[in-house]
Amino acid sequence: MSGQAPDPYDDRAQVARDEATAEPSPALVRAAGPADDGALAPERSRVTTVVAAVALVLGLGAWGWFATEDARDGWWALGEHVAITPDDDGWVEVAPVRLRLVGAEADVRTGPGTAPPAGFSYLELTFEVTSEETEAYRSCEVEVLDEQGRLFLAGREVPGLGDDYVSELMCGTSDPEDDPVPSTQATLVLVPDDAVPVSVRVDSRDFPPASFVELPLP
């Protein structure tokens, strides 16, 4: 009969009521996932951050080690750390060049073009040079080392060197007849008055890798 309430003893009605009020099964709960996922998310996030930070530190450390090793290897191969010193007569030979320091006059106050600025003076260096290089022009750079480890480049801040001085030594020539290597060459080095020069360094890109000439000052 239509509109009649369901019989409470009818099996189908009882099954419907049981399904509506029953607790969810453990299988359904597991399928739906844990109810406290939101609470675990920050913990997982912190763990992920720590792992990423550790990986970054390890990566930077490895990169730094390789970069430092490359720098050390490069310096050892090319950096100036092999000093070639003179013999008993003061001569140094780095084929095809031979040279020696024959004069060093400190506290030179008058230059070829102008007097040195206040607090500075010129150091005049004179060399004897011979060379067997006759196919290409070669130059040698001159620097002065002081007690504080400072290097002062010859010819720098020395205006108007004129014919009596050179900024770099001539260590080879391509025209030995018309432009021979001068046997005597002089240069000026601008040094501060508080400097105590200890040696002269001569270098050239044609020298063997990592080597330079070191001449003690008298």
NUVEX-402570 format. One line per 4 residues: for each residue x, y, z of N, C-alpha, C, O, CB. Coordinates in steps of 0.1 Angstrom, whole numbers. Glycine has a CB too. Layout:
residues N
X,Y,Z,X,Y,Z,X,Y,Z,X,Y,Z,X,Y,Z; ... $
END
This chain:
residues 218
9,-12,0,0,0,0,9,12,0,18,13,8,-10,0,12; 7,22,-9,15,34,-10,14,43,2,3,44,7,13,41,-23; 25,50,6,25,59,17,26,53,30,27,60,40,13,67,16; 27,40,31,27,33,44,42,32,48,51,30,40,22,18,42 $
44,34,62,58,34,67,64,20,66,56,11,67,58,39,82; 77,19,64,83,6,63,82,-2,76,83,4,87,97,8,59; 80,-14,74,78,-23,85,92,-25,92,102,-29,86,73,-37,81; 93,-21,105,106,-22,112,112,-36,113,124,-37,115,105,-16,126 $
103,-45,110,108,-59,110,112,-64,96,116,-76,94,98,-68,116; 110,-56,86,113,-60,73,128,-61,71,135,-51,75,107,-50,62; 134,-71,66,148,-73,65,155,-63,57,166,-58,61,151,-87,59; 149,-59,46,156,-49,37,157,-35,44,167,-28,43,148,-47,24 $
146,-32,52,147,-19,59,157,-19,70,164,-9,72,133,-15,65; 158,-31,76,168,-32,87,182,-31,82,191,-24,88,166,-45,95; 185,-37,70,198,-36,64,201,-22,60,213,-17,62,199,-45,51; 192,-14,55,194,0,51,198,8,63,207,17,63,182,6,44 $
190,5,75,193,13,87,207,9,92,214,18,97,182,10,97; 210,-3,92,224,-7,97,235,-1,89,245,3,95,225,-22,96; 233,0,76,244,6,67,245,21,70,256,26,69,241,4,52; 234,28,73,234,42,75,241,45,88,248,56,89,220,48,75 $
240,37,98,246,40,112,258,33,115,264,35,125,236,37,122; 263,24,106,275,16,109,288,24,109,289,34,101,276,4,99; 298,21,117,311,27,117,318,23,104,317,12,99,320,22,130; 326,33,99,334,29,86,343,18,89,349,17,100,341,42,81 $
345,9,79,354,-2,81,368,2,81,372,12,75,351,-12,70; 377,-6,88,391,-3,88,397,-2,74,406,7,72,399,-13,96; 392,-10,65,398,-9,51,395,5,45,404,10,38,392,-20,43; 383,10,47,379,23,42,387,34,48,391,43,42,364,26,44 $
390,32,62,398,42,69,412,43,63,417,54,61,398,40,84; 418,31,61,431,30,55,432,36,41,441,43,38,437,16,56; 421,33,33,421,39,20,420,54,20,426,60,11,409,32,12; 413,59,29,411,74,30,424,81,35,425,93,33,400,77,39 $
433,73,41,445,79,46,444,84,60,433,85,65,449,91,37; 455,86,67,455,90,81,448,104,83,449,112,75,469,90,87; 441,105,94,434,117,97,443,129,100,439,140,100,424,115,107; 456,126,105,465,136,109,476,140,99,486,144,103,472,132,122 $
473,138,86,482,142,75,486,157,76,498,160,74,476,140,61; 477,165,80,480,179,81,490,182,92,499,191,91,468,187,84; 490,174,103,499,176,114,513,171,110,523,176,115,494,168,126; 514,160,101,527,155,98,534,163,87,546,162,85,525,141,93 $
526,171,79,532,179,68,543,188,72,554,188,66,521,187,61; 542,196,83,553,204,87,566,196,91,577,201,88,549,213,99; 564,185,97,575,176,101,583,172,89,595,172,88,571,164,109; 575,167,79,581,162,66,588,174,59,599,172,53,571,156,57 $
582,186,60,588,198,54,602,201,60,611,205,53,579,210,55; 602,200,74,615,203,81,626,193,77,637,197,75,613,203,96; 622,180,76,632,170,72,637,173,58,649,171,56,625,156,73; 628,176,49,632,179,35,642,191,35,651,191,27,620,182,26 $
639,201,43,647,213,43,661,210,48,671,214,43,641,224,52; 662,202,59,675,198,65,683,190,55,695,192,53,673,190,78; 676,180,48,683,172,38,689,181,27,700,179,22,674,161,33; 680,190,22,685,199,11,697,208,16,706,210,8,673,208,6 $
696,213,28,707,221,33,720,213,34,731,218,30,703,227,47; 719,201,39,731,193,40,737,190,26,749,190,25,728,179,48; 728,187,17,733,184,3,740,196,-3,750,195,-10,721,180,-6; 734,208,0,740,221,-5,754,223,1,763,226,-6,731,233,-2 $
755,221,14,768,223,21,778,213,15,790,217,12,767,221,36; 774,200,13,784,191,8,788,194,-6,799,192,-10,777,177,8; 778,199,-14,781,203,-28,790,214,-29,800,214,-37,768,206,-36; 788,225,-20,797,236,-20,811,232,-16,821,237,-21,791,247,-12 $
811,223,-6,824,219,-1,832,212,-12,844,214,-13,823,210,11; 825,203,-19,832,196,-30,837,205,-41,848,204,-46,823,185,-36; 828,215,-44,832,225,-54,844,233,-50,853,235,-58,820,234,-58; 844,237,-37,855,245,-32,868,237,-32,878,243,-35,852,250,-18 $
867,225,-28,879,216,-28,885,215,-42,897,217,-44,876,202,-23; 877,213,-52,882,212,-66,887,225,-71,898,225,-77,871,207,-75; 880,236,-68,884,249,-72,898,253,-66,907,258,-72,874,260,-69; 899,250,-53,912,253,-46,923,244,-51,934,249,-53,910,251,-31 $
920,232,-54,930,223,-60,935,228,-73,947,228,-76,925,209,-61; 925,232,-81,929,238,-95,938,250,-93,947,252,-101,916,241,-103; 934,259,-83,942,271,-81,956,268,-77,966,274,-81,935,280,-71; 957,258,-68,970,254,-63,979,248,-75,990,251,-76,969,243,-52 $
972,239,-83,979,233,-94,984,244,-104,995,243,-109,971,223,-101; 975,254,-106,978,264,-116,990,273,-111,999,276,-119,966,273,-119; 989,276,-98,1000,284,-92,1013,276,-93,1024,281,-96,997,288,-78; 1012,263,-89,1025,255,-89,1031,254,-103,1043,253,-105,1022,241,-83 $
1022,254,-113,1027,252,-127,1032,265,-133,1042,265,-140,1016,246,-136; 1025,276,-129,1029,289,-136,1033,300,-126,1040,310,-131,1017,293,-144; 1029,299,-114,1032,310,-104,1047,311,-102,1054,301,-103,1025,308,-91; 1052,323,-98,1066,325,-96,1070,320,-83,1068,326,-72,1070,340,-97 $
1076,308,-83,1081,302,-70,1094,295,-72,1099,289,-62,1071,293,-64; 1100,295,-84,1113,289,-86,1123,300,-89,1124,305,-101,1113,279,-98; 1131,305,-79,1140,316,-80,1153,311,-86,1159,301,-81,1142,323,-67; 1158,317,-96,1171,314,-102,1181,325,-97,1179,337,-100,1171,314,-118 $
1191,321,-90,1200,330,-83,1213,331,-90,1216,322,-98,1202,326,-68; 1221,341,-88,1233,343,-95,1244,334,-90,1244,329,-79,1238,358,-94; 1254,332,-99,1266,325,-95,1276,334,-87,1272,345,-83,1274,319,-108; 1288,329,-85,1297,337,-76,1301,350,-82,1305,359,-75,1309,328,-74 $
1300,351,-96,1303,363,-102,1291,372,-105,1293,383,-111,1310,360,-116; 1280,368,-100,1268,377,-101,1260,374,-113,1250,381,-115,1272,391,-100; 1264,365,-122,1257,363,-134,1246,352,-132,1247,343,-125,1267,358,-145; 1235,355,-139,1224,345,-140,1221,342,-155,1221,351,-163,1211,351,-133 $
1219,329,-158,1217,325,-172,1203,318,-172,1201,308,-166,1228,316,-177; 1194,324,-181,1182,317,-184,1181,318,-199,1177,327,-205,1169,324,-177; 1186,307,-205,1189,307,-220,1177,313,-227,1165,309,-225,1192,293,-225; 1180,322,-237,1193,325,-242,1199,338,-236,1208,345,-242,1193,327,-257 $
1194,342,-224,1198,355,-218,1207,352,-206,1205,343,-198,1185,362,-213; 1217,361,-205,1226,362,-193,1226,376,-188,1227,386,-196,1240,357,-196; 1225,378,-175,1225,391,-170,1230,392,-156,1230,381,-149,1210,397,-171; 1234,403,-151,1238,405,-137,1235,420,-134,1236,429,-142,1252,401,-135 $
1233,422,-121,1231,435,-115,1245,441,-112,1252,436,-104,1222,435,-103; 1248,453,-118,1262,458,-116,1261,472,-108,1271,477,-104,1269,460,-129; 1249,477,-106,1248,489,-99,1234,492,-93,1224,489,-100,1252,501,-108; 1234,497,-81,1221,501,-75,1223,513,-67,1230,513,-56,1215,489,-66 $
1217,524,-71,1219,537,-64,1205,541,-59,1195,543,-66,1224,548,-74; 1204,541,-45,1192,545,-38,1190,560,-36,1200,567,-38,1191,537,-25; 1178,564,-33,1175,577,-29,1179,587,-40,1184,598,-37,1182,581,-16; 1176,584,-53,1178,593,-64,1166,602,-64,1155,598,-66,1180,585,-78 $
1169,615,-62,1158,625,-61,1154,633,-73,1144,639,-74,1161,634,-50; 1163,631,-84,1160,638,-96,1159,628,-107,1168,620,-109,1171,649,-99; 1147,629,-114,1145,620,-125,1147,626,-138,1150,638,-139,1131,614,-125; 1147,619,-149,1149,624,-163,1139,634,-167,1142,644,-174,1150,613,-173 $
1126,632,-162,1116,642,-166,1111,650,-155,1107,662,-158,1104,634,-172; 1110,645,-143,1105,653,-132,1110,646,-119,1114,635,-119,1090,653,-132; 1110,654,-108,1114,649,-95,1103,639,-90,1092,641,-94,1116,660,-85; 1107,630,-82,1097,620,-77,1087,628,-68,1091,638,-62,1104,609,-69 $
1075,623,-66,1065,629,-57,1070,629,-43,1079,621,-39,1052,623,-59; 1064,637,-34,1068,637,-20,1066,624,-14,1056,617,-16,1060,648,-13; 1076,619,-6,1075,606,1,1080,595,-7,1079,583,-3,1061,604,4; 1086,598,-19,1091,588,-28,1105,592,-33,1109,603,-32,1081,585,-40 $
1112,582,-38,1125,584,-44,1127,574,-55,1119,564,-56,1137,584,-34; 1137,576,-64,1140,566,-74,1151,557,-70,1160,561,-63,1143,574,-87; 1150,545,-73,1161,535,-72,1166,532,-86,1159,527,-94,1156,522,-64; 1179,536,-88,1185,534,-101,1192,520,-102,1201,518,-93,1195,545,-105 $
1188,512,-111,1194,499,-113,1201,498,-126,1196,502,-136,1184,488,-112; 1213,492,-126,1221,491,-138,1225,476,-140,1229,469,-131,1234,500,-138; 1222,471,-152,1225,457,-155,1234,455,-167,1236,464,-175,1211,450,-159; 1241,444,-167,1249,439,-179,1240,428,-184,1236,419,-177,1263,435,-175 $
1238,428,-198,1229,419,-204,1236,414,-217,1242,421,-225,1216,425,-207; 1236,401,-219,1240,395,-231,1229,385,-236,1222,379,-227,1253,387,-230; 1227,383,-249,1216,374,-253,1221,368,-266,1227,374,-275,1203,382,-255; 1217,355,-268,1219,348,-280,1207,348,-289,1207,342,-300,1224,334,-277 $
1196,354,-285,1184,355,-292,1185,365,-304,1187,377,-301,1172,359,-283; 1185,360,-316,1187,369,-328,1175,368,-338,1176,373,-349,1200,366,-335; 1164,361,-334,1153,360,-343,1140,367,-338,1131,368,-346,1150,345,-345; 1140,371,-326,1128,377,-321,1131,387,-310,1141,384,-302,1117,366,-315 $
1123,398,-309,1126,407,-298,1120,401,-285,1110,395,-285,1118,421,-301; 1128,402,-274,1124,398,-261,1126,409,-251,1136,416,-252,1132,385,-257; 1117,409,-241,1118,419,-231,1118,412,-217,1112,401,-216,1107,430,-231; 1124,418,-207,1124,413,-194,1119,424,-184,1124,435,-184,1139,408,-189 $
1110,420,-176,1104,429,-166,1112,429,-153,1117,419,-149,1089,425,-163; 1113,441,-148,1122,443,-135,1113,448,-124,1105,458,-126,1133,453,-138; 1114,442,-113,1107,446,-101,1116,446,-89,1126,439,-89,1094,436,-98; 1113,454,-79,1120,455,-67,1112,450,-55,1100,454,-54,1126,469,-64 $
1117,440,-47,1110,435,-36,1115,441,-23,1128,442,-21,1112,419,-35; 1106,446,-14,1111,452,-2,1108,442,10,1103,431,8,1104,465,1; 1112,446,22,1111,438,34,1096,434,37,1094,424,44,1117,445,46; 1087,443,33,1073,440,36,1066,431,25,1054,429,26,1065,453,37 $
1074,426,16,1069,418,5,1062,425,-6,1055,419,-14,1059,409,11; 1064,439,-7,1058,446,-17,1067,446,-30,1080,445,-28,1056,461,-13; 1061,447,-41,1068,447,-54,1066,460,-61,1055,464,-62,1064,435,-63; 1077,466,-66,1076,479,-73,1082,477,-87,1093,473,-89,1084,490,-65 $
1073,480,-97,1077,477,-111,1085,489,-116,1082,500,-115,1064,476,-119; 1096,485,-123,1105,495,-129,1098,502,-140,1090,496,-148,1118,488,-135; 1100,515,-141,1094,524,-152,1080,528,-148,1075,537,-155,1094,516,-164; 1074,523,-138,1060,527,-135,1060,540,-128,1068,542,-118,1053,516,-126 $
1052,549,-132,1051,563,-126,1064,570,-127,1068,578,-119,1047,562,-111; 1072,567,-138,1084,574,-140,1083,581,-154,1086,574,-164,1097,564,-140; 1078,593,-154,1076,599,-167,1090,604,-174,1099,607,-167,1067,612,-166; 1090,603,-187,1101,609,-194,1114,601,-192,1124,608,-187,1103,623,-192 $
1114,588,-194,1127,581,-191,1139,585,-199,1150,585,-195,1124,566,-193; 1136,590,-211,1147,595,-220,1155,583,-225,1151,571,-224,1156,604,-212; 1167,586,-230,1176,576,-236,1184,569,-226,1190,558,-230,1184,583,-247; 1185,574,-214,1194,568,-205,1188,556,-197,1195,548,-191,1199,578,-195 $
1175,555,-198,1168,545,-190,1158,538,-198,1153,543,-208,1161,551,-177; 1155,525,-194,1145,517,-201,1135,513,-191,1138,512,-179,1151,505,-208; 1122,511,-195,1112,506,-186,1113,490,-184,1109,485,-174,1098,510,-191; 1118,483,-195,1120,469,-194,1134,466,-201,1138,474,-210,1109,461,-202 $
1140,456,-196,1153,452,-202,1151,446,-216,1141,438,-218,1161,443,-193; 1159,449,-225,1159,443,-238,1167,430,-237,1179,430,-234,1165,452,-249; 1161,418,-239,1167,405,-237,1168,397,-250,1172,385,-249,1159,398,-227; 1165,403,-261,1166,396,-274,1162,405,-285,1155,415,-283,1157,383,-274 $
1167,402,-297,1164,411,-308,1163,403,-321,1168,392,-322,1176,421,-310; 1155,408,-330,1154,402,-343,1163,408,-353,1163,404,-365,1139,403,-348; 1170,419,-349,1179,426,-358,1193,429,-351,1195,440,-347,1173,439,-364; 1201,418,-350,1213,420,-342,1223,430,-348,1232,436,-341,1220,407,-340 $
1222,433,-361,1231,442,-368,1227,457,-365,1236,464,-360,1231,440,-383; 1215,460,-367,1210,474,-366,1204,477,-352,1203,489,-348,1201,477,-377; 1199,467,-345,1193,469,-332,1198,458,-322,1190,450,-318,1177,469,-334; 1210,458,-319,1216,448,-310,1211,450,-295,1206,461,-292,1231,448,-310 $
1212,440,-287,1209,441,-273,1220,449,-266,1231,445,-267,1207,426,-267; 1216,460,-260,1227,468,-253,1233,460,-242,1227,453,-234,1221,481,-248; 1246,461,-241,1253,453,-231,1251,459,-217,1252,452,-207,1268,453,-234; 1248,472,-216,1246,479,-203,1232,486,-204,1229,494,-214,1257,489,-200 $
1223,483,-195,1210,489,-195,1206,493,-181,1210,486,-171,1199,479,-200; 1200,505,-180,1196,510,-167,1181,513,-166,1175,516,-177,1205,523,-164; 1176,512,-154,1162,516,-153,1160,522,-139,1168,522,-130,1153,503,-153; 1148,529,-138,1145,536,-125,1132,529,-119,1123,526,-126,1142,551,-128 $
1132,528,-106,1121,522,-99,1117,532,-88,1125,536,-80,1124,508,-92; 1104,536,-89,1098,545,-79,1095,538,-66,1086,529,-67,1086,553,-85; 1101,541,-55,1098,534,-43,1094,544,-32,1100,555,-32,1110,525,-38; 1086,541,-22,1083,550,-11,1095,550,-2,1103,541,-1,1070,545,-4 $
1095,561,5,1107,564,14,1108,553,26,1118,551,31,1106,578,20; 1096,547,29,1096,538,40,1100,524,35,1101,514,44,1083,537,47; 1102,522,23,1106,509,17,1120,505,20,1129,514,19,1102,508,2; 1123,493,23,1136,488,24,1138,477,14,1135,465,17,1139,482,39 $
1143,480,2,1145,470,-8,1155,459,-4,1165,462,2,1149,477,-22; 1152,447,-8,1160,436,-5,1165,428,-17,1176,422,-17,1153,426,5; 1158,428,-28,1162,421,-40,1155,427,-52,1146,434,-52,1159,406,-38; 1161,423,-64,1156,426,-77,1151,414,-84,1158,404,-84,1166,434,-85 $
1139,414,-89,1134,403,-96,1133,406,-111,1129,417,-115,1120,399,-91; 1137,397,-119,1137,399,-134,1128,387,-139,1131,375,-136,1151,399,-140; 1118,390,-147,1110,380,-152,1107,382,-167,1108,393,-172,1096,379,-144; 1103,371,-174,1099,372,-188,1090,361,-191,1091,350,-186,1112,372,-197 $
1080,363,-200,1071,352,-204,1079,342,-212,1073,331,-214,1060,358,-212; 1091,345,-216,1099,335,-223,1107,326,-214,1113,316,-218,1108,342,-233; 1107,329,-201,1114,321,-191,1106,308,-189,1094,307,-192,1116,328,-178; 1113,297,-184,1106,285,-181,1094,288,-171,1095,297,-163,1115,274,-175 $
1083,280,-172,1072,282,-163,1076,282,-149,1084,274,-144,1061,272,-166; 1070,291,-141,1072,292,-126,1085,298,-122,1088,299,-110,1070,279,-120; 1094,301,-131,1108,306,-128,1109,321,-129,1102,327,-138,1118,298,-136; 1118,326,-122,1122,340,-123,1136,342,-118,1141,334,-110,1112,350,-115 $
1142,353,-121,1156,356,-117,1154,365,-104,1147,375,-104,1164,364,-128; 1162,361,-94,1163,370,-82,1177,373,-79,1186,365,-76,1156,362,-70; 1179,387,-78,1192,392,-76,1193,400,-63,1185,409,-61,1197,401,-88; 1201,396,-54,1202,404,-41,1207,418,-43,1216,420,-52,1210,396,-30 $
1202,427,-36,1207,441,-36,1219,442,-27,1219,436,-16,1196,451,-32; 1229,449,-31,1241,451,-23,1238,459,-10,1247,462,-2,1253,458,-31 $
END
